[in-house]
Amino acid sequence: MNKYHLKTPKVNTLASTSQPDSTPIIQPNSNSTSEKANFLTSQQVNVEKISLRKSTFQISEEVLHQLDKLHLTLQLELGKANAPYTEVIVEEALVQLLESFNSDRATLIEVLMSRQKSRDKL
């Protein structure tokens, strides 16, 4: 078993107040700090803050091997720079697991109990 660090997001949305567009006109030669500050603060901004929580789980070598293989496949298909991080893949897998719990609870419980028994033997 390997330890795998997972970052899980909590989404907190910070609501901004609606302001009419009162963008000041800035002269091309104007370098005034206060004018620049007024320009920036007059813009309506919506900020979404995502906080991450680090978690540690023990995951079997076989599952980690499959995860690595999936990640490498995505890197080949999408390009290394465009492929999602391993943490994103794990996070999506968890989301899908949690959604399936609502739709097919009995089957999922059965599978989870079976997996737990096989882990207990280790």
Buried (B, 14 or more C-beta within 10 A) or exposed (E): EEEBEBBBEEEEEEEEEEEEEEEEEEEEEEEEEEBEEBEEEEEEEEEEEEEEEEEEEEBBEEBBEEBEEBBEEBBEEEEEEEBBEBBEBBBEEEEEEEEEEEEEEEEBEEEEEEEEEEEEEE
